[in-house]
């Protein structure tokens, strides 16, 4: 993809914001078609599929927010002059072609494309069949914006492939793809990792843990737990597991209180087998795989740990490496937990629901990366570039 000036990129984004406003009714109608064909019993995916006027407002805002951000391409990371006279600059550079595969969530069609475009990369969008009408309407808006600014529409491309066709595309892509981003559940991530022939940036899997330390403020813990679990169950930053320290004062009473509060808020609570004697009517789970599971539902597991060391060990063993939280008033314990837990975001006394580009000051995000290469956490505009070395010489040769 050719290098596009910052001015022209921003002109396209201005056009796109206006075109979305002008096409509200068309986008809403397309989304209604998708919703009418979808089974609402799958609450998490159904919630992600909905587009309303508020969601369109958010799409427009994300576009205008990206417009105001600095162009991430061509920034000098380092500049050195060697003794032999060579000048070496390390500069940010476009990825090239990025493919994103995602389930439901038509807003990804906006956020992924606006970020990739401003970062001067071609984007190939492969949305799920459940959002096909919505995605088609949104990509048509993108193509209008590109055409209005004399740019080819293949800068932003929508693939309409079934599972088998997607598998073949990943194994034998007809064009060079530099990065594939699966944004969805564990099955989608495994599918992409198994079939892709290029770099894969893993994102989306949560299974987030919250540890209530022995020195926790219980009055802080309850609202944080409720917000993390119930505020939006379809989000990858929602809470799935709670670990209570056995040295927590009035442990039995607090366990029962927490269970009752969660259940009264519509959350199905499962207890680890070690706790069933304290709450005999509590649900149990049969095997260890539950600890690995991301629920995306009104369900949570409560377990008990001997100390902070066991809590860290369990989180690093079972979690998705997304977001983890400690509730404590002990600064040493907080530091130990936050340094040792292997997650993209670690929290002290705050809801895990803040692991989000907009909430963390990054702005629109392509994904929440749980990889350690190339970037970890919200993948915003500034992170959606690679680098290139520019070496300036005047006849130097190596002896």
MARLUM-511389 format. One record per residue (C-alpha): z negated, x, y; residue in one letter; residue number from 0. Coordinates in steps of 0.001 Angstrom, whole numbers, plus 500000, padded with zeros to 6 digits. Last residue first. Layout:
// MARLUM-511389
(zalum (Z; X; Y); A; NUM)
...
// end
This chain:
// MARLUM-511389
(zalum (493330; 536644; 495686); X; 398)
(zalum (493806; 533079; 496948); X; 397)
(zalum (496556; 532542; 499510); X; 396)
(zalum (496228; 531568; 503190); X; 395)
(zalum (499451; 530864; 505106); X; 394)
(zalum (498010; 528888; 508010); X; 393)
(zalum (495794; 526323; 506341); X; 392)
(zalum (494464; 522813; 506702); X; 391)
(zalum (492797; 521225; 503662); X; 390)
(zalum (492302; 517451; 503714); X; 389)
(zalum (489982; 516275; 500930); X; 388)
(zalum (490096; 512609; 499912); X; 387)
(zalum (487409; 509972; 499533); X; 386)
(zalum (486941; 506532; 498027); X; 385)
(zalum (486590; 503288; 499940); X; 384)
(zalum (484888; 499935; 499435); X; 383)
(zalum (481422; 501186; 500426); X; 382)
(zalum (481793; 500619; 504174); X; 381)
(zalum (483213; 497146; 503568); X; 380)
(zalum (480407; 495901; 501360); X; 379)
(zalum (479347; 496588; 497785); X; 378)
(zalum (475786; 495261; 497597); X; 377)
(zalum (473794; 497467; 495197); X; 376)
(zalum (474882; 500783; 493670); X; 375)
(zalum (477965; 502803; 494550); X; 374)
(zalum (480492; 505010; 492780); X; 373)
(zalum (478927; 505611; 490130); X; 372)
(zalum (475387; 504370; 489489); X; 371)
(zalum (476599; 500969; 488299); X; 370)
(zalum (474622; 497784; 488966); X; 369)
(zalum (477038; 496785; 491720); X; 368)
(zalum (476425; 493584; 493636); X; 367)
(zalum (479963; 492403; 494371); X; 366)
(zalum (482742; 492375; 496942); X; 365)
(zalum (480224; 491830; 499702); X; 364)
(zalum (480390; 490284; 503175); X; 363)
(zalum (477806; 491766; 505531); X; 362)
(zalum (475834; 494899; 504689); X; 361)
(zalum (472704; 493816; 506558); X; 360)
(zalum (470628; 493173; 503456); X; 359)
(zalum (470765; 489376; 503712); X; 358)
(zalum (474554; 489299; 504124); X; 357)
(zalum (475166; 491717; 501289); X; 356)
(zalum (472783; 489987; 498906); X; 355)
(zalum (469727; 491151; 497027); X; 354)
(zalum (467425; 488961; 499157); X; 353)
(zalum (466860; 486467; 496334); X; 352)
(zalum (464522; 488986; 494658); X; 351)
(zalum (461711; 487486; 496725); X; 350)
(zalum (459286; 489835; 498454); X; 349)
(zalum (455958; 491570; 497739); X; 348)
(zalum (457464; 495006; 497070); X; 347)
(zalum (461057; 494945; 495913); X; 346)
(zalum (463413; 497239; 494010); X; 345)
(zalum (467192; 496934; 494337); X; 344)
(zalum (469821; 498632; 492142); X; 343)
(zalum (467312; 498859; 489313); X; 342)
(zalum (465836; 501728; 487262); X; 341)
(zalum (462121; 501212; 487904); X; 340)
(zalum (460389; 504569; 488403); X; 339)
(zalum (460395; 505012; 492175); X; 338)
(zalum (459661; 501375; 493017); X; 337)
(zalum (456878; 501136; 490436); X; 336)
(zalum (455137; 504361; 491441); X; 335)
(zalum (455406; 503545; 495149); X; 334)
(zalum (453980; 500058; 494642); X; 333)
(zalum (451153; 501395; 492487); X; 332)
(zalum (450272; 503925; 495181); X; 331)
(zalum (450443; 501245; 497898); X; 330)
(zalum (448044; 498900; 496102); X; 329)
(zalum (448357; 495391; 497557); X; 328)
(zalum (450562; 494336; 494661); X; 327)
(zalum (453457; 492088; 493636); X; 326)
(zalum (456180; 494242; 492105); X; 325)
(zalum (459836; 493228; 492103); X; 324)
(zalum (463031; 494077; 490212); X; 323)
(zalum (466673; 493480; 491102); X; 322)
(zalum (469920; 494401; 489275); X; 321)
(zalum (469356; 496841; 486413); X; 320)
(zalum (470211; 494162; 483859); X; 319)
(zalum (466648; 494112; 482575); X; 318)
(zalum (465503; 494810; 479009); X; 317)
(zalum (464528; 498448; 478555); X; 316)
(zalum (463987; 499554; 482165); X; 315)
(zalum (461961; 496404; 482811); X; 314)
(zalum (459885; 496866; 479644); X; 313)
(zalum (459114; 500506; 480434); X; 312)
(zalum (458186; 499757; 484039); X; 311)
(zalum (455771; 497020; 482930); X; 310)
(zalum (454307; 499220; 480202); X; 309)
(zalum (453548; 501949; 482744); X; 308)
(zalum (452154; 499428; 485231); X; 307)
(zalum (449450; 498322; 482793); X; 306)
(zalum (448657; 496439; 479594); X; 305)
(zalum (451524; 493984; 479917); X; 304)
(zalum (451747; 490198; 479576); X; 303)
(zalum (454810; 487963; 479286); X; 302)
(zalum (456200; 484931; 481101); X; 301)
(zalum (459760; 483780; 480438); X; 300)
(zalum (461742; 481584; 482815); X; 299)
(zalum (464121; 478626; 482694); X; 298)
(zalum (465727; 476512; 485374); X; 297)
(zalum (469141; 478012; 484629); X; 296)
(zalum (471212; 481123; 485260); X; 295)
(zalum (469411; 482453; 482130); X; 294)
(zalum (470081; 486195; 481963); X; 293)
(zalum (469062; 487274; 478466); X; 292)
(zalum (467743; 490700; 477454); X; 291)
(zalum (464158; 489499; 476885); X; 290)
(zalum (465526; 486592; 474867); X; 289)
(zalum (467083; 489083; 472439); X; 288)
(zalum (463611; 489960; 471128); X; 287)
(zalum (463363; 486949; 468875); X; 286)
(zalum (461832; 483534; 468389); X; 285)
(zalum (460792; 482395; 471799); X; 284)
(zalum (457540; 480595; 472497); X; 283)
(zalum (456830; 477398; 474393); X; 282)
(zalum (453333; 476756; 475666); X; 281)
(zalum (451124; 474123; 474022); X; 280)
(zalum (448668; 476742; 472779); X; 279)
(zalum (448179; 478273; 476257); X; 278)
(zalum (445755; 481153; 475712); X; 277)
(zalum (446659; 481544; 472019); X; 276)
(zalum (450325; 481415; 473011); X; 275)
(zalum (450014; 484517; 475179); X; 274)
(zalum (450860; 487237; 472658); X; 273)
(zalum (453867; 485219; 471513); X; 272)
(zalum (455581; 485632; 474867); X; 271)
(zalum (455605; 482414; 476827); X; 270)
(zalum (458572; 480182; 477631); X; 269)
(zalum (458549; 478038; 480766); X; 268)
(zalum (461181; 475401; 481582); X; 267)
(zalum (461241; 475122; 485365); X; 266)
(zalum (461259; 471667; 486971); X; 265)
(zalum (458929; 472435; 489879); X; 264)
(zalum (455942; 470961; 488036); X; 263)
(zalum (456780; 473326; 485183); X; 262)
(zalum (456565; 476354; 487485); X; 261)
(zalum (453253; 475216; 488968); X; 260)
(zalum (451780; 474478; 485523); X; 259)
(zalum (452795; 477870; 484123); X; 258)
(zalum (451416; 479702; 487135); X; 257)
(zalum (448096; 477851; 486926); X; 256)
(zalum (447764; 478526; 483185); X; 255)
(zalum (448431; 482238; 483686); X; 254)
(zalum (446092; 482319; 486674); X; 253)
(zalum (443210; 480836; 484714); X; 252)
(zalum (443656; 483186; 481778); X; 251)
(zalum (443949; 486290; 484002); X; 250)
(zalum (440875; 485602; 486104); X; 249)
(zalum (441280; 489043; 487726); X; 248)
(zalum (444581; 490741; 486760); X; 247)
(zalum (443779; 493396; 484169); X; 246)
(zalum (446242; 491881; 481693); X; 245)
(zalum (449040; 492567; 484176); X; 244)
(zalum (451416; 489603; 484295); X; 243)
(zalum (455126; 490206; 483632); X; 242)
(zalum (457511; 487528; 484873); X; 241)
(zalum (461118; 487249; 483635); X; 240)
(zalum (464228; 485393; 484821); X; 239)
(zalum (464305; 485610; 488634); X; 238)
(zalum (467452; 484809; 490603); X; 237)
(zalum (469491; 487718; 492004); X; 236)
(zalum (472616; 486840; 489974); X; 235)
(zalum (472703; 483480; 491731); X; 234)
(zalum (473181; 480205; 489833); X; 233)
(zalum (469454; 479349; 489981); X; 232)
(zalum (469358; 479135; 493754); X; 231)
(zalum (465946; 478621; 495420); X; 230)
(zalum (464249; 478036; 492045); X; 229)
(zalum (463362; 481382; 490488); X; 228)
(zalum (462982; 483876; 493338); X; 227)
(zalum (461588; 481190; 495645); X; 226)
(zalum (459020; 480060; 493094); X; 225)
(zalum (457968; 483628; 492258); X; 224)
(zalum (457587; 484577; 495917); X; 223)
(zalum (455647; 481362; 496618); X; 222)
(zalum (453190; 482130; 493763); X; 221)
(zalum (452758; 485877; 494295); X; 220)
(zalum (451607; 485800; 497902); X; 219)
(zalum (448564; 483626; 497154); X; 218)
(zalum (447895; 485759; 494077); X; 217)
(zalum (447522; 488911; 496178); X; 216)
(zalum (448153; 491512; 493487); X; 215)
(zalum (445747; 494303; 492504); X; 214)
(zalum (446244; 493870; 488754); X; 213)
(zalum (450007; 493994; 489301); X; 212)
(zalum (452241; 490932; 489014); X; 211)
(zalum (455585; 492305; 487779); X; 210)
(zalum (458811; 490465; 488584); X; 209)
(zalum (461907; 490964; 486443); X; 208)
(zalum (465585; 490179; 486993); X; 207)
(zalum (468003; 489264; 484239); X; 206)
(zalum (470894; 489818; 486665); X; 205)
(zalum (474428; 490522; 485596); X; 204)
(zalum (476867; 490325; 488522); X; 203)
(zalum (478391; 493743; 488761); X; 202)
(zalum (480014; 496480; 486721); X; 201)
(zalum (482637; 498654; 488403); X; 200)
(zalum (485389; 499344; 485877); X; 199)
(zalum (487679; 502399; 486095); X; 198)
(zalum (490997; 502048; 484297); X; 197)
(zalum (492297; 501096; 480852); X; 196)
(zalum (490493; 497748; 480741); X; 195)
(zalum (490038; 495920; 477433); X; 194)
(zalum (486462; 496495; 476291); X; 193)
(zalum (484990; 496869; 479767); X; 192)
(zalum (486710; 493664; 480898); X; 191)
(zalum (485500; 491589; 477946); X; 190)
(zalum (481975; 493044; 478165); X; 189)
(zalum (481752; 492078; 481846); X; 188)
(zalum (483060; 488575; 481136); X; 187)
(zalum (480540; 488065; 478331); X; 186)
(zalum (477720; 489412; 480521); X; 185)
(zalum (478281; 486850; 483241); X; 184)
(zalum (480369; 487079; 486374); X; 183)
(zalum (482095; 489468; 488718); X; 182)
(zalum (484288; 491867; 486752); X; 181)
(zalum (485527; 494552; 489156); X; 180)
(zalum (488575; 496575; 488129); X; 179)
(zalum (489490; 499739; 490033); X; 178)
(zalum (492575; 501893; 490493); X; 177)
(zalum (495260; 499625; 489077); X; 176)
(zalum (498739; 501103; 488662); X; 175)
(zalum (501275; 498348; 488108); X; 174)
(zalum (502499; 496463; 485010); X; 173)
(zalum (498984; 496690; 483534); X; 172)
(zalum (498980; 497363; 479785); X; 171)
(zalum (495460; 496842; 478420); X; 170)
(zalum (494210; 494868; 481412); X; 169)
(zalum (497328; 492715; 481577); X; 168)
(zalum (497183; 492154; 477815); X; 167)
(zalum (493620; 490852; 478048); X; 166)
(zalum (494527; 488702; 481031); X; 165)
(zalum (497366; 487153; 479027); X; 164)
(zalum (494988; 486388; 476165); X; 163)
(zalum (492400; 484848; 478487); X; 162)
(zalum (494885; 482730; 480440); X; 161)
(zalum (496749; 484099; 483442); X; 160)
(zalum (497390; 482808; 486942); X; 159)
(zalum (497067; 485974; 489013); X; 158)
(zalum (496548; 485684; 492761); X; 157)
(zalum (497897; 488486; 494970); X; 156)
(zalum (496750; 489791; 498344); X; 155)
(zalum (498814; 492666; 499785); X; 154)
(zalum (501659; 490928; 497911); X; 153)
(zalum (502136; 488667; 500939); X; 152)
(zalum (504070; 491327; 502801); X; 151)
(zalum (502995; 491916; 506437); X; 150)
(zalum (504747; 490622; 509542); X; 149)
(zalum (501584; 489300; 511245); X; 148)
(zalum (502270; 485598; 510718); X; 147)
(zalum (503334; 486443; 507164); X; 146)
(zalum (499931; 487947; 506402); X; 145)
(zalum (498079; 484923; 507788); X; 144)
(zalum (500306; 482486; 505893); X; 143)
(zalum (499791; 484473; 502694); X; 142)
(zalum (496020; 484323; 503136); X; 141)
(zalum (496162; 480547; 503596); X; 140)
(zalum (498213; 480235; 500395); X; 139)
(zalum (495491; 482319; 498745); X; 138)
(zalum (492905; 479722; 499743); X; 137)
(zalum (494895; 476767; 498379); X; 136)
(zalum (495580; 478574; 495094); X; 135)
(zalum (491919; 479507; 494713); X; 134)
(zalum (490808; 475899; 495153); X; 133)
(zalum (493372; 474543; 492685); X; 132)
(zalum (492537; 477182; 490033); X; 131)
(zalum (488753; 476968; 490297); X; 130)
(zalum (487967; 476000; 486656); X; 129)
(zalum (490794; 478286; 485495); X; 128)
(zalum (488722; 481296; 486514); X; 127)
(zalum (489827; 483622; 489272); X; 126)
(zalum (491983; 486693; 488855); X; 125)
(zalum (492529; 488146; 492320); X; 124)
(zalum (494612; 491294; 492727); X; 123)
(zalum (493695; 493119; 495923); X; 122)
(zalum (495769; 495796; 497655); X; 121)
(zalum (493578; 498261; 499483); X; 120)
(zalum (493451; 499003; 503216); X; 119)
(zalum (489656; 498685; 503529); X; 118)
(zalum (490275; 495679; 505821); X; 117)
(zalum (492381; 494159; 503032); X; 116)
(zalum (489855; 494887; 500291); X; 115)
(zalum (487024; 493366; 502300); X; 114)
(zalum (488900; 490243; 503347); X; 113)
(zalum (490281; 489729; 499829); X; 112)
(zalum (486982; 489992; 498005); X; 111)
(zalum (485198; 487713; 500482); X; 110)
(zalum (487860; 485008; 500623); X; 109)
(zalum (488761; 484582; 496959); X; 108)
(zalum (485067; 485189; 496247); X; 107)
(zalum (484440; 481917; 498122); X; 106)
(zalum (486236; 480142; 495266); X; 105)
(zalum (483127; 480703; 493099); X; 104)
(zalum (484150; 479766; 489476); X; 103)
(zalum (484317; 482880; 487311); X; 102)
(zalum (485551; 486235; 488562); X; 101)
(zalum (488020; 488998; 487803); X; 100)
(zalum (488609; 491450; 490656); X; 99)
(zalum (491524; 493878; 490648); X; 98)
(zalum (491642; 496685; 493200); X; 97)
(zalum (494782; 498600; 494097); X; 96)
(zalum (494662; 501696; 496293); X; 95)
(zalum (491080; 502901; 496674); X; 94)
(zalum (491610; 503551; 500369); X; 93)
(zalum (490442; 506888; 501856); X; 92)
(zalum (487290; 508298; 503449); X; 91)
(zalum (487677; 511838; 504700); X; 90)
(zalum (486508; 515273; 503514); X; 89)
(zalum (487766; 517892; 505894); X; 88)
(zalum (488436; 521503; 505055); X; 87)
(zalum (489651; 524033; 507620); X; 86)
(zalum (490864; 527252; 506047); X; 85)
(zalum (490321; 530335; 508223); X; 84)
(zalum (489419; 532765; 505454); X; 83)
(zalum (485759; 532609; 506501); X; 82)
(zalum (485776; 528885; 505833); X; 81)
(zalum (485769; 526107; 508432); X; 80)
(zalum (483871; 522953; 507534); X; 79)
(zalum (484200; 519241; 508286); X; 78)
(zalum (482343; 516521; 506354); X; 77)
(zalum (482523; 512745; 505907); X; 76)
(zalum (485310; 512229; 508432); X; 75)
(zalum (486260; 508535; 508624); X; 74)
(zalum (489864; 507811; 507671); X; 73)
(zalum (489341; 504302; 506292); X; 72)
(zalum (486124; 502308; 506862); X; 71)
(zalum (487464; 500319; 509847); X; 70)
(zalum (484335; 499501; 511807); X; 69)
(zalum (482942; 495987; 511431); X; 68)
(zalum (483905; 493236; 513893); X; 67)
(zalum (486690; 491888; 511666); X; 66)
(zalum (484328; 491864; 508708); X; 65)
(zalum (482059; 489444; 510586); X; 64)
(zalum (485046; 487276; 511540); X; 63)
(zalum (486067; 486949; 507902); X; 62)
(zalum (482500; 486290; 506745); X; 61)
(zalum (482097; 483613; 509422); X; 60)
(zalum (485277; 481830; 508356); X; 59)
(zalum (484113; 481764; 504737); X; 58)
(zalum (480651; 480576; 505795); X; 57)
(zalum (482164; 477691; 507768); X; 56)
(zalum (484260; 476871; 504682); X; 55)
(zalum (481030; 476730; 502649); X; 54)
(zalum (479467; 474381; 505209); X; 53)
(zalum (482536; 472165; 505079); X; 52)
(zalum (482245; 471883; 501303); X; 51)
(zalum (483382; 474040; 498383); X; 50)
(zalum (481600; 473563; 495051); X; 49)
(zalum (482470; 475909; 492177); X; 48)
(zalum (479290; 477988; 492267); X; 47)
(zalum (477144; 474886; 491815); X; 46)
(zalum (479282; 473844; 488833); X; 45)
(zalum (478972; 477289; 487255); X; 44)
(zalum (475166; 477209; 487403); X; 43)
(zalum (474783; 473540; 486451); X; 42)
(zalum (476929; 473541; 483318); X; 41)
(zalum (476279; 469809; 482899); X; 40)
(zalum (478727; 469272; 485753); X; 39)
(zalum (481671; 469414; 483309); X; 38)
(zalum (484721; 470322; 485395); X; 37)
(zalum (487969; 468409; 485861); X; 36)
(zalum (486823; 466347; 488848); X; 35)
(zalum (485350; 469482; 490435); X; 34)
(zalum (488709; 471265; 490365); X; 33)
(zalum (490542; 468334; 491938); X; 32)
(zalum (487785; 468016; 494556); X; 31)
(zalum (488310; 471703; 495386); X; 30)
(zalum (491979; 471099; 496164); X; 29)
(zalum (491032; 468209; 498450); X; 28)
(zalum (488466; 470353; 500266); X; 27)
(zalum (491035; 473121; 500806); X; 26)
(zalum (493667; 470696; 502149); X; 25)
(zalum (491141; 469014; 504444); X; 24)
(zalum (489984; 472352; 505864); X; 23)
(zalum (493484; 473670; 506501); X; 22)
(zalum (493370; 474174; 510287); X; 21)
(zalum (489995; 475923; 510141); X; 20)
(zalum (491168; 478157; 507309); X; 19)
(zalum (494300; 478990; 509322); X; 18)
(zalum (492225; 479958; 512375); X; 17)
(zalum (490030; 482365; 510384); X; 16)
(zalum (493133; 483771; 508671); X; 15)
(zalum (494910; 484442; 511966); X; 14)
(zalum (491915; 486343; 513313); X; 13)
(zalum (491746; 488304; 510069); X; 12)
(zalum (495441; 489175; 510294); X; 11)
(zalum (494984; 490343; 513886); X; 10)
(zalum (492046; 492482; 512739); X; 9)
(zalum (494229; 494240; 510196); X; 8)
(zalum (496947; 494759; 512811); X; 7)
(zalum (494499; 496347; 515248); X; 6)
(zalum (492956; 498564; 512564); X; 5)
(zalum (496392; 499948; 511789); X; 4)
(zalum (497837; 499471; 508319); X; 3)
(zalum (498311; 502349; 505898); X; 2)
(zalum (500972; 501383; 503397); X; 1)
(zalum (500000; 500000; 500000); X; 0)
// end
